[in-house]
Amino acid sequence: MGVEVSRLSNGLTVATETLPSLESVALGAWIKSGARNERSEEHGMAHLLEHMAFKGTRRRSAFEIASEIEDVGGEINAATSVETTSYYARVLSDDVPLAVDILSDILQESEFDPQELEREQHVILQEIGAAHDTPDDVVFDHFTETAFRHQTIGRSILGTPETVKSFTSKQLHKFIERQYGAERMVIVAAGDIKHDNFVREVEKHLGGFRSKSDNTMPQYAQYVGGDFREDRDLMDAQIVLGFEGRAYHVRDFYASQVLSMILGGGMSSRLFQEVREKRGLCYSVYAFHWGFSDTGIFGVHAATGQSDIAELVPVVIGELQKVGENILQEELDRARAQYRAGLIMSAESPASRASQIARQMLLFGRPIAKEELMER
């Protein structure tokens, strides 16, 4: 049947996909607002809202939110990225109305109690400290900050201790009023779901959700690049080399995805074979390509010993140069097969499929069939 899409009178988009043989449903709300939409004084606020999502509404306490969903064996969570925020659940099909009710309650009636807020601010400060003590987290934070210097897209999603401690309940409410509007939100369900029934449930609970929000586009990304090095007393060294990639909507985005697989997408990839297997210069090496709405990043990450850095970096650069000169047909076929298998396997997970549909709706305004993705 494929993906079915409806739009409510307030501009809210509702999309579903029935996945045969399942008895459960993954559903959620995805909003086109993330860390990148924060003002300078709001750094870390989108992530704090993720933490505060389940801390109580006008109708439910924090315990009631957790117990009501778990009483039916369900799960509920939230996530923040650079460009989106999501609130999602996984329940048996009979319990979809409850999940819609709870998610809509969180979106519309969260209270942000000052005492709960203070506790979560403390938790996030611990999270920031833990990230600072995790070398691979640190190196990627510095990588994006260097790539997009002095821009919101390059900042850590977590925020800083100073900004996180400064937030008030009033500021959180104002951020939601400014950023959360029906026209920049999509409600998605995947699994044992009937489209018309789901639309009615969403209409019942979110049909009155405000239509408009601040549609001001975030600062256009400008890739800057540069070099950053930090000496730490560690047993290993974390290295990331990268350059500007492709945005999601650019056709070459998919070519970049395939290229990252050829270069460092598995044990048969060029980097793994040359750097790790043949030369033994590291214990981890892979390539990646991240897409955003207006830019992207292509890069290579390696974790190695201090004594091997001087030899490893030129080898990685050499492989980057070689892959630009010649790609074997068998490598291309293998990478395409990996990408195709990844699409099919993710479609077998209702949570992954719901997230994929939501991302496509927010970026392209329509679902994209896997056949079209493969053709690209």
Backbone torsions as a table, in degrees:
resi	resn	phi	psi	omega
1	MET	NA	-30.9	179.2
2	GLY	79.5	-168.6	-177.6
3	VAL	-84.3	130.4	175.3
4	GLU	-107.2	139.0	-175.0
5	VAL	-129.5	135.6	173.6
6	SER	-133.2	154.6	176.1
7	ARG	-126.0	128.3	179.6
8	LEU	-78.1	167.8	-176.6
9	SER	-63.9	-24.2	178.7
10	ASN	-87.0	3.8	178.0
11	GLY	95.7	-1.8	-179.5
12	LEU	-72.8	131.0	178.9
13	THR	-94.0	133.6	178.4
14	VAL	-123.7	126.6	-178.7
15	ALA	-132.0	141.1	178.3
16	THR	-138.5	156.1	170.4
17	GLU	-141.1	124.7	176.7
18	THR	-81.3	125.8	178.2
19	LEU	-111.0	108.2	-176.3
20	PRO	-57.1	150.7	175.0
21	SER	78.7	-6.1	178.5
22	LEU	-89.2	152.7	174.4
23	GLU	-117.3	6.4	-179.2
24	SER	-124.2	170.9	-178.7
25	VAL	-138.3	135.6	169.2
26	ALA	-102.9	128.6	-176.9
27	LEU	-144.5	158.7	179.1
28	GLY	179.9	177.3	176.3
29	ALA	-115.3	127.2	177.1
30	TRP	-115.0	127.7	-177.2
31	ILE	-115.2	136.3	179.4
32	LYS	-79.4	65.1	179.9
33	SER	-158.1	122.3	-179.8
34	GLY	-142.7	-155.0	-177.3
35	ALA	-59.6	-29.5	-177.6
36	ARG	-69.8	-20.0	-177.7
37	ASN	-88.8	0.8	-179.3
38	GLU	-78.1	145.4	169.2
39	ARG	-77.9	168.6	-174.3
40	SER	-57.2	-39.0	-178.5
41	GLU	-80.3	-4.3	-179.0
42	GLU	-104.0	12.8	-175.1
43	HIS	-56.9	114.1	-178.8
44	GLY	101.7	-2.7	-175.6
45	MET	-70.7	-39.3	179.5
46	ALA	-59.8	-40.9	179.1
47	HIS	-69.3	-37.9	177.5
48	LEU	-63.4	-37.9	177.5
49	LEU	-61.4	-36.7	175.2
50	GLU	-58.2	-43.1	179.5
51	HIS	-67.7	-36.0	-174.8
52	MET	-83.6	-5.9	-173.9
53	ALA	-57.8	-33.3	-171.9
54	PHE	-112.2	24.6	-175.8
55	LYS	-101.7	14.6	173.8
56	GLY	120.6	139.9	176.0
57	THR	-124.5	-177.6	177.3
58	ARG	-65.8	-24.8	-177.6
59	ARG	-100.7	-24.9	-173.0
60	ARG	-135.2	142.1	171.0
61	SER	-80.4	170.9	177.0
62	ALA	-58.8	-42.2	179.4
63	PHE	-64.4	-39.8	-179.2
64	GLU	-66.4	-36.7	176.3
65	ILE	-60.0	-47.6	-178.6
66	ALA	-68.2	-45.4	-174.3
67	SER	-71.1	-37.2	-178.9
68	GLU	-63.7	-41.1	-179.7
69	ILE	-75.2	-35.0	-178.6
70	GLU	-80.1	-21.8	175.6
71	ASP	-62.6	-24.4	178.8
72	VAL	-106.2	12.9	177.7
73	GLY	77.9	16.2	-177.9
74	GLY	-90.6	175.7	178.1
75	GLU	-132.4	149.3	178.6
76	ILE	-143.4	144.6	-176.8
77	ASN	-161.4	-179.9	177.4
78	ALA	-148.4	161.1	-178.7
79	ALA	-151.0	149.0	178.0
80	THR	-122.7	137.1	173.2
81	SER	-128.0	-174.1	-179.7
82	VAL	-62.1	-38.4	-172.4
83	GLU	-119.7	-5.6	-179.2
84	THR	-141.1	160.1	170.1
85	THR	-130.2	138.8	-177.7
86	SER	-133.4	145.4	175.0
87	TYR	-126.6	120.5	-168.7
88	TYR	-143.7	162.9	-178.4
89	ALA	-145.0	163.0	174.0
90	ARG	-134.4	121.2	-177.7
91	VAL	-142.4	167.2	169.6
92	LEU	-70.0	155.2	-171.2
93	SER	-58.8	-34.2	-179.9
94	ASP	-67.0	-18.7	-174.9
95	ASP	-101.7	10.9	177.7
96	VAL	-57.9	-44.4	178.8
97	PRO	-56.2	-39.5	177.8
98	LEU	-63.5	-45.1	-178.4
99	ALA	-63.5	-41.7	177.6
100	VAL	-62.0	-42.3	179.5
101	ASP	-60.2	-48.0	-177.8
102	ILE	-66.5	-45.2	-179.9
103	LEU	-62.7	-41.5	179.2
104	SER	-68.0	-34.7	176.7
105	ASP	-61.8	-44.4	178.9
106	ILE	-62.6	-43.1	-177.0
107	LEU	-68.4	-31.9	-171.6
108	GLN	-109.2	-24.1	-169.5
109	GLU	-125.4	13.6	179.3
110	SER	-61.0	136.9	-175.2
111	GLU	-95.1	-29.7	-177.3
112	PHE	57.2	56.7	179.4
113	ASP	-54.7	131.2	-176.6
114	PRO	-55.7	-36.9	179.2
115	GLN	-69.2	-41.8	175.9
116	GLU	-63.7	-39.0	179.6
117	LEU	-62.0	-44.7	179.7
118	GLU	-61.5	-39.6	178.1
119	ARG	-64.2	-44.3	-178.2
120	GLU	-70.4	-32.5	174.3
121	GLN	-60.9	-40.7	177.9
122	HIS	-64.2	-40.8	178.4
123	VAL	-61.9	-42.5	-178.9
124	ILE	-68.4	-35.1	175.3
125	LEU	-60.1	-38.8	175.4
126	GLN	-65.5	-39.4	179.2
127	GLU	-63.6	-41.7	177.4
128	ILE	-62.7	-41.7	178.3
129	GLY	-64.1	-40.9	178.9
130	ALA	-65.0	-40.3	178.7
131	ALA	-63.9	-38.6	179.5
132	HIS	-64.4	-26.5	-179.8
133	ASP	-93.5	4.1	-179.9
134	THR	-109.8	105.5	-171.4
135	PRO	-54.5	-41.7	-177.6
136	ASP	-71.6	-28.0	172.2
137	ASP	-66.5	-45.0	-177.8
138	VAL	-61.8	-44.8	-175.2
139	VAL	-66.3	-35.7	178.7
140	PHE	-74.0	-32.9	174.2
141	ASP	-61.8	-46.6	178.7
142	HIS	-65.4	-35.1	-179.6
143	PHE	-61.9	-50.4	-179.0
144	THR	-70.2	-35.5	176.9
145	GLU	-63.2	-36.8	179.1
146	THR	-74.2	-39.8	-179.8
147	ALA	-63.6	-42.5	-177.5
148	PHE	-123.3	65.2	-173.8
149	ARG	-58.7	131.9	176.4
150	HIS	60.7	33.1	178.8
151	GLN	-129.8	150.2	-177.4
152	THR	-63.0	-31.5	-178.9
153	ILE	-65.9	-22.2	-177.6
154	GLY	-95.4	-3.3	-176.7
155	ARG	-82.8	154.7	174.7
156	SER	-64.1	137.9	179.1
157	ILE	-63.1	-30.3	-174.4
158	LEU	-68.7	-24.9	-173.7
159	GLY	86.3	-168.8	177.5
160	THR	-115.6	159.7	176.8
161	PRO	-55.0	-37.4	-177.6
162	GLU	-67.0	-46.2	-178.6
163	THR	-70.7	-43.0	-177.5
164	VAL	-60.5	-42.2	-179.2
165	LYS	-68.5	-20.3	-174.5
166	SER	-85.3	-14.4	-172.2
167	PHE	-71.4	143.5	176.9
168	THR	-118.8	164.7	177.1
169	SER	-57.6	-40.6	-179.8
170	LYS	-61.1	-40.3	178.8
171	GLN	-65.1	-38.9	178.8
172	LEU	-63.5	-44.4	178.3
173	HIS	-61.6	-42.5	180.0
174	LYS	-65.0	-37.8	178.8
175	PHE	-62.8	-44.7	179.6
176	ILE	-64.4	-43.2	178.7
177	GLU	-60.5	-35.8	-178.5
178	ARG	-78.9	-34.5	-170.3
179	GLN	-104.0	-28.1	-173.8
180	TYR	-98.6	103.8	175.6
181	GLY	-132.3	153.6	-175.9
182	ALA	-59.2	-32.6	-175.4
183	GLU	-74.0	-12.3	177.3
184	ARG	-118.7	28.0	-179.4
185	MET	-130.9	146.7	175.0
186	VAL	-133.0	134.8	176.5
187	ILE	-105.6	125.1	-173.4
188	VAL	-128.8	143.2	173.0
189	ALA	-137.1	139.6	177.4
190	ALA	-138.4	133.7	-179.8
191	GLY	136.3	-141.5	-180.0
192	ASP	-82.1	79.4	-171.0
193	ILE	-136.2	142.7	173.0
194	LYS	-107.0	124.2	-170.9
195	HIS	-56.9	-52.0	-175.5
196	ASP	-61.1	-40.7	178.3
197	ASN	-64.2	-40.3	-179.5
198	PHE	-67.4	-41.9	179.0
199	VAL	-59.7	-41.1	179.2
200	ARG	-62.8	-40.0	178.5
201	GLU	-64.9	-43.7	179.6
202	VAL	-65.1	-42.8	177.6
203	GLU	-58.8	-41.8	-179.1
204	LYS	-60.6	-40.9	-172.8
205	HIS	-99.7	-27.3	-175.0
206	LEU	-124.0	6.8	179.3
207	GLY	-62.6	-24.2	179.0
208	GLY	-99.0	7.5	179.7
209	PHE	-63.3	139.9	-175.9
210	ARG	-54.5	138.1	-176.7
211	SER	-77.4	-42.9	-170.1
212	LYS	-102.2	150.3	171.9
213	SER	-145.6	-177.3	179.8
214	ASP	-73.2	109.3	-178.8
215	ASN	-90.1	14.0	177.6
216	THR	-60.0	125.5	-179.0
217	MET	-70.0	142.7	175.3
218	PRO	-64.2	162.0	178.9
219	GLN	-50.4	129.1	-179.8
220	TYR	-63.7	133.0	-175.6
221	ALA	-70.4	133.8	176.1
222	GLN	-125.4	108.6	-179.8
223	TYR	-67.1	126.7	-178.0
224	VAL	-108.3	-53.1	-178.9
225	GLY	77.0	-179.8	-178.6
226	GLY	144.9	-157.6	-175.2
227	ASP	-137.1	134.5	176.8
228	PHE	-137.0	133.2	177.7
229	ARG	-136.3	140.4	178.8
230	GLU	-137.8	125.6	178.5
231	ASP	-87.8	127.4	176.1
232	ARG	-135.3	155.0	179.3
233	ASP	-85.5	80.3	-177.4
234	LEU	-126.4	161.7	178.1
235	MET	-76.2	-27.5	-177.4
236	ASP	-125.7	177.4	177.5
237	ALA	-125.8	134.1	177.4
238	GLN	-103.0	125.8	-175.4
239	ILE	-127.3	133.0	172.6
240	VAL	-130.4	126.3	173.7
241	LEU	-115.6	133.8	-177.7
242	GLY	-160.0	175.1	178.2
243	PHE	-156.6	175.0	-174.9
244	GLU	-64.0	136.7	178.0
245	GLY	-107.2	-150.5	-175.5
246	ARG	-116.5	145.4	176.4
247	ALA	-72.5	159.9	-178.5
248	TYR	-54.0	-42.7	-170.9
249	HIS	-81.4	-10.3	179.7
250	VAL	-78.0	135.7	-176.6
251	ARG	-59.0	-34.9	-179.8
252	ASP	-67.9	-8.3	178.5
253	PHE	-55.7	-44.0	-176.7
254	TYR	-71.9	-31.9	174.1
255	ALA	-64.2	-37.3	178.4
256	SER	-68.0	-35.2	176.9
257	GLN	-63.1	-45.1	179.4
258	VAL	-65.2	-40.7	179.1
259	LEU	-61.4	-39.7	179.3
260	SER	-64.1	-33.1	178.0
261	MET	-70.0	-41.5	178.0
262	ILE	-62.1	-42.9	-175.8
263	LEU	-74.6	-45.4	-175.5
264	GLY	-157.7	47.2	-175.8
265	GLY	-104.8	11.7	179.9
266	GLY	172.5	-175.3	-176.5
267	MET	-70.0	-20.6	178.1
268	SER	-92.7	-0.9	-176.7
269	SER	-69.5	163.3	-176.6
270	ARG	-62.4	-46.2	-177.5
271	LEU	-65.4	-43.9	-179.3
272	PHE	-61.6	-44.7	-177.8
273	GLN	-67.9	-45.3	-175.3
274	GLU	-78.2	-47.3	-172.2
275	VAL	-81.8	-42.9	-175.6
276	ARG	-92.8	-51.8	-173.4
277	GLU	-74.0	-48.3	-175.4
278	LYS	-79.7	-41.5	-173.7
279	ARG	-104.1	-18.0	-179.8
280	GLY	60.1	37.0	-173.9
281	LEU	-89.3	-6.2	-179.2
282	CYS	-159.6	167.0	174.9
283	TYR	-103.8	-9.8	177.5
284	SER	-149.8	132.5	174.8
285	VAL	-155.2	134.3	178.0
286	TYR	-158.7	161.5	176.0
287	ALA	-107.9	155.9	-179.8
288	PHE	-146.9	158.2	173.4
289	HIS	-141.7	116.9	178.9
290	TRP	-105.0	131.7	176.3
291	GLY	-107.6	142.3	172.6
292	PHE	-123.4	-176.1	-175.7
293	SER	-70.1	-25.5	-176.9
294	ASP	-134.3	5.4	178.9
295	THR	-163.5	-172.9	177.5
296	GLY	-162.8	174.0	175.9
297	ILE	-136.0	130.6	174.2
298	PHE	-113.1	133.2	-177.6
299	GLY	-159.1	176.1	177.4
300	VAL	-130.2	132.9	176.1
301	HIS	-115.5	136.5	176.7
302	ALA	-138.9	143.5	174.4
303	ALA	-119.7	123.7	-172.5
304	THR	-148.0	175.9	175.0
305	GLY	-82.0	155.6	-178.1
306	GLN	-55.6	-38.3	-174.6
307	SER	-71.8	-14.2	-176.4
308	ASP	-101.1	-2.6	-176.0
309	ILE	-59.4	-47.5	-174.6
310	ALA	-60.2	-32.5	178.9
311	GLU	-87.4	-36.1	-175.3
312	LEU	-65.1	-46.9	-173.8
313	VAL	-59.1	-48.2	177.8
314	PRO	-61.9	-32.8	178.6
315	VAL	-67.3	-43.5	178.4
316	VAL	-62.5	-45.0	178.4
317	ILE	-61.3	-38.8	177.8
318	GLY	-61.8	-40.4	178.5
319	GLU	-68.8	-34.8	175.2
320	LEU	-62.7	-40.3	178.7
321	GLN	-68.2	-42.7	-178.1
322	LYS	-63.4	-40.7	-176.8
323	VAL	-67.8	-22.8	176.1
324	GLY	-79.3	-13.3	-177.1
325	GLU	-98.3	-33.9	-175.3
326	ASN	-160.0	132.7	174.9
327	ILE	-128.4	127.4	179.9
328	LEU	-74.9	148.7	-179.9
329	GLN	-60.4	-36.6	-179.4
330	GLU	-67.2	-32.4	175.8
331	GLU	-67.6	-42.7	179.1
332	LEU	-63.4	-43.6	178.9
333	ASP	-62.8	-41.7	-179.6
334	ARG	-64.7	-44.1	-179.6
335	ALA	-64.8	-40.5	177.1
336	ARG	-62.8	-40.9	178.6
337	ALA	-63.8	-39.5	177.5
338	GLN	-62.4	-44.1	-178.6
339	TYR	-65.7	-44.0	179.3
340	ARG	-62.3	-45.0	179.5
341	ALA	-62.2	-38.4	178.4
342	GLY	-62.8	-40.6	177.9
343	LEU	-62.9	-45.4	-177.7
344	ILE	-66.9	-44.1	-179.1
345	MET	-65.0	-38.9	179.4
346	SER	-67.3	-31.7	178.8
347	ALA	-68.6	-18.4	178.4
348	GLU	-82.2	-9.5	175.9
349	SER	-105.3	117.4	-178.6
350	PRO	-60.4	-35.5	179.5
351	ALA	-66.3	-44.9	178.5
352	SER	-64.9	-40.2	-179.4
353	ARG	-66.6	-42.2	178.1
354	ALA	-61.3	-42.8	179.1
355	SER	-63.7	-41.2	180.0
356	GLN	-64.0	-45.2	178.7
357	ILE	-61.6	-44.4	-179.8
358	ALA	-59.9	-45.4	-180.0
359	ARG	-61.4	-42.4	179.1
360	GLN	-65.1	-40.7	-179.9
361	MET	-65.5	-40.2	-179.5
362	LEU	-70.8	-35.4	-176.5
363	LEU	-86.7	-42.0	-172.6
364	PHE	-111.7	-13.8	-178.7
365	GLY	78.6	8.6	179.9
366	ARG	-159.8	155.8	174.0
367	PRO	-75.6	149.4	179.9
368	ILE	-118.6	121.9	-179.4
369	ALA	-67.4	149.5	-179.1
370	LYS	-61.8	-27.5	177.2
371	GLU	-64.6	-39.1	177.9
372	GLU	-68.7	-39.3	177.5
373	LEU	-61.8	-42.9	179.4
374	MET	-65.5	-35.9	179.5
375	GLU	-65.7	-34.7	179.0
376	ARG	-68.1	NA	NA
